[in-house]
Amino acid sequence: MQPNNTTCPICGSDNLTRFNSYKHHCFACGDCNTVFHKKKTGKYLLEYALPRTLCKKILPRQAFLRIFRDIGDFNPADFYDVYAKECTVESEFRRSEVNQLMDQFAVNGITFEGKSVLDISGGPGVVARHLREICDKVVVTEYSEIATRAMRETLGVETVQFDYAKDKLNEIFTEKFDIVLVRSSIIFCPDLDSFIASVGKILKPGGHILIETILPTLGEVFWWQQMEYKFPTIYAQETIEKYFYKNGFSLAYGYREYGSYIGIKQRCTKTISRKLFTWLIDYPMTLAYYALARKSRIPIDQKLHHKMLTQIWKKTEAAQNVQEKPYINYHAGESTKSTHFEYTYNGYLKR
Ligand SMILES: [Zn+2]
């Protein structure tokens, strides 16, 4: 694949900087700052050095799939049990994730009581389970049939299979919703413009959509580089905003959060084998590709940090209001503990 026969899927520009990660050819657009990935063909680097058959026997499944290509090594149905179990486990962390979501709306005076809510890619359904207690109606979508079935059977919530690449929301739903949640999933959306247009068609006038997503940084590219089914696109904030304004929304609320992936790894590697994988493979590999990428002057945030955008948009007839409040930037730490950074949420949004 040559850079000169690739163009930006968002703005059509050929002003792209190409760079490599472990499993992908990555492209950063110099005009709209979007990052997109194409999976490499052929063997990944470590596959030349490590014996596949032996590694498949001795490595945990997750570790194996991070180093090797998936050529049908595992039965997808095996994931069902894991997913069904995740639906029912409610840790303190998961509960605080719900609290954070509630506060994002509460600080803007938006309530869930008596509302109808669509939670897009809302697996494993922890949020939906909480919302069904207070909302009039909750529908959760997931990409896989396994996940939608698991949530329906274990949580008793209404579920619908939805694939960003194939389905249109306004063709699936004839009813309209008060609130749509899109948390950490637009990175799988190949056409953000038409997706936001379809959200506009299923929202009631004055309805709200919450969007949460990572923004382009070298950290977001390299810390996820071993994913076998990696999200194809990291949209820039300007791109997201452009499409919301175009499709009749106004910005009600927004903030960014920054945090260290190293901090996240330290907080969430619970088993010895995960710790070993993180510090012997994941971290050195990230540093190696990062050092190479820094030489290429890639036109995005050069830091290795984790960067999250949270926005609430309101459906209006003529959306021209640019948010009047200044944008807030939070840095993850003791005073701003967010579930995005593997902390238990401590209520900082309300302070
Ligand atoms: Zn572009």
Boltz pocket constraint, residues with backbone or C-beta under 6 A from the ligand:
constraints:
  - pocket:
      binder: B
      contacts: [[A, 8], [A, 9], [A, 10], [A, 11], [A, 12], [A, 13], [A, 29], [A, 30], [A, 31], [A, 32], [A, 33], [A, 34]]
      max_distance: 6.0
